[in-house]
Amino acid sequence: MNREHRRSALVAGGFLVAAAAGVELLFLVPRPTARAWIAEPGPFQIVTATLLILVAIWTWTRRAAGAAAAEGGLLLFLALGKLDPGGWLAVKDVDLAAFYTSTEIPLVKKVTAVIGLLLGVFLAWKVFRNGWSRFRRGVREERPAALFVLLAGTLFAAAQVLDQIEGAMVWPHLGYHTHPQILFGSEAAEALLEFLVPVALLGALWAGRRARQDGMTGSLS
């Protein structure tokens, strides 16, 4: 294993250790305190959203305008979604058929949720279209920035899987759960993985900036 392989493995392992240690810490503190930390929206959600906004701003200032527009927009959309407890931008943990057919839910909220869904899909498609070939080449060449993006995507996907598990565990009605310890652990792990996503993206931006600086230095030497 060469130096770059070892460094990549250590970074990925460090993120996993950080997530595991965070979950363990949340199990050790009093449960009401831990639940307040990972509530929606709570301290973890707010910090995660703030970091996503910072990544979006950095993306807009450091990338070409065309490539940065969709990437920063998607990150900003995700940040707003984290601070959206009323489900105005994204409908979560509800029966979609009941949500859209219910007469108790305002029409404007239904329309906003649909627009939010379409906007998120559009931005994700634009990011994929604009950056897929560059990202695939970067991963193949083991560039640190691309590997950080891969790590962020893996963490985000794992968090979404945990979110689906939680939804299954609270079925068939709110307040129901199959095992409180497992449910809490899943919620804690999801919150921590989502927090680590923008951290990994900040690492990608930092690595990309360092690579550009190294390239400029090499061209001058």
Helices and strands as residue ranges (DSSP letters): H 3-28, H 31-38, H 43-62, H 65-82, H 96-101, H 107-140, H 144-169, H 180-220
